[in-house]
Amino acid sequence: MLLKHSENGDKIYWINVTNAKKEFGYSDELEIQGIKEIEIVSKYYHCENVYDLRLEPAGLHKYEISFLIDSFSRIFHEVQPNIVILPYLYDPHSDHRIVFDAAYACTKTFRFPSINKVMCMEIISETDNALPVRGFVPNYFVNIDNYLEKKIEILQVYKNEIGISPFPRSIEAVKGLAAYRAATCNCKYAEAFKILKEIG
């Protein structure tokens, strides 16, 4: 979907929340690799800007929620976004849930009137592991027939994230999910989202 927006001339802003940094126990090599990956991926999407918060991976619970809300709020005020895409609020990954809570607090229309759509994305290996009673039920689908191969090319930039099938973050799984979601909307490949709020 981001490739589609980029092709349409829309401006894309990326908030990267966590980084594998030496101070968090990661090697210099991993820290440098992470910085390079962000740079490469941002170029693929022609990001207008990348806001890199460089916080601790799997450690967002260590930060005050007010600090996180303020971090997102400052960026939202600067960017004035129209569409906000967030992790799913019931992802098992604690960082995803914390990011959702902090960023969603910044989508109140009386504070951020530019926002007319807020939605959650599907993150393979996380969203699909939400508790059954809180499972991801999408209500917005995007045809990506012409973008799947480029999406896979971009995913492969993340050397430590993509594994061999049956690992959930594998090329086979990404293609399979895209084909499955497409069955809902009469195309070959699709991405699925859950719209939380849309102002027409």
N, C-alpha and C positions, 0 to 999 in steps of 0.2 A: 504494500500500500504506500509506503514511503517513496519508493521509486516512482510510483504513479503520480504522487503529489509533486515530486521533484520535476518530473517530465512536464507537468502542467504549469510549471513556473511558480508553485507555492514555495514559501520560505519554510525551511525546516530547522528547528532548534532542538538540540539534544542536551538533556541534563544527564550526565554520567555521574552516578552517586558515589560508587565505591571503587577503590583501586588497590591492587596488590602492591603495597609499598614496603620497603625495607623495615620501616618503623613498626609495621604490623607483623613482622616475622617472615616476610617473603624475600627471596634473593634479589640481588641487583638485576640479574638477568630477567627475572619475571617482571620486575617493575618497568624496566626499559621496554620489554616486549608489550606490556599492556598499553603503554603510552603510544607506541608505534601502531598498535592495532586500532586504537581510537582514532588516530590521525588518518589511517588508511580508510576506515569505514566511513568517517565523516566526509571524505572526498567522494566516495561512491554515491552518497546521498546528496552531495552538494549542500551540506549543512551551512546555513548562514552563520551559525556560531555553535560552539560546544562549550557548555558550562560544566567544568570538571570539578566536582566537590571534593574528590580524593579522600573520602571517608573510609573507615575500616570495613572490609568485606565480612559479612556474617557478624557484624558488630554494631549495627545501627542502634541496637537496644542500649548501648552505652552512652548515647547522646540524648540530651534533653529534647523532648518532642518540640518544645518551643524554639530551640535552635534550628531544627530541621524545617519547621514551618516557616521561620524567618528566612532561611536560605532559599526555599522555593518561592516565597512571596516576593523577595527582591528580584528574582529572575522573571517572574510573571509580570511584575510591574514594568520591567524594562522591555520585555518582548511583546506584551499585550497579545497573547495567543488567541486564536479563534477555536482551535481544536486542541484538546489535551488528551494524550494517550497514556494510561497508567497501567501498572501491573494489576492483576486481579486481586481484589480485596481478601479473598480466601485462599490464596496460594499458601502452600505449606512453608515456603521459604520465609523466614521471619523478616529479612530485609525487604522483601516485596510488600509484605503487609504494612511495614512501618513507612515505606515510601508512599504507599497508597494513602495511609492516614494523613501524613504530613502534606502531601500534594493536594489531596482532595479538599483539605481545609482551605486551600487557596483558590477554589473554584466557585466561591459564592459570587453570584452575579452582581450584587450591590457593591462588592469590593473590586471585582474584576469583570466589568461589563463587556469586555471584548470576547469573552469565552461564550461560544454558542453550542459547543458539543464536548461532552466528557465521556470517554469510553475506556474500557479495560481491554488489554490485549491478551492473547493466548500465548503462554510461554511453555513450550513442550518440555516435559520432565517436571514441571511444577504445577501448572494450572490443572493438568489432567490427574494430579494426585490430591486435589482438594477433597475434603470429606464429601461423601455422596449427597448429604442433605444441603451442601453448599457448593455443589458442582457447577461448573461453568456451562451456562446455557446461552449460547450466542444469539443475538438478534440483529446483527449487522454483518453482511458478507461482502467481500471485495474480490472481484474477478482478477486473478493474477496470472492468467494464461501466458501473457507475454513477458512476465517478470520472474517466473520461478527459477529459471537457470541463473539469472543474475543474483537472485536472493541466495541461492546455494553458493555461488562464487563468493559472495560477501561473508556468509557464515563460515566459510573455510578459512577466512582471515584469522578467526579465533582458534588458534592451534590447540589450546587446552580444553576447549569446550565441545568440539565435535569428535565423536567416537565411532567405533565400529558397531554395526547392528549386531545384536538387539539393544544396544545402548540407546536410550530414548532420544538423545541429541545426536542422531546419525542422519546422514543424507537420506537413507531409505525411509526413516521415520518422518522426516520433514516432508518428503514427497507424498508419503502415504496420508499424512494429516491434510495436506493441501488437496489431495484427490477426494478424501472423505468429506471435507467441508464443501467442496465443489458440487457434490451430489445434492446439496440443499438449494443450490442457486443456478443449476443448469449450465455449468461451464466445466472446463477440464481441471483447473486448479483454482483454489480460493483461500483467502484468509478470513478468519472469523473473529468478531469482536462483540463485546457487550456494551451497548450504549446505556449509560446511567442518566444522562440528561442531554436533551437536544432542544434548542430554541429555534423555531422556524421563522 
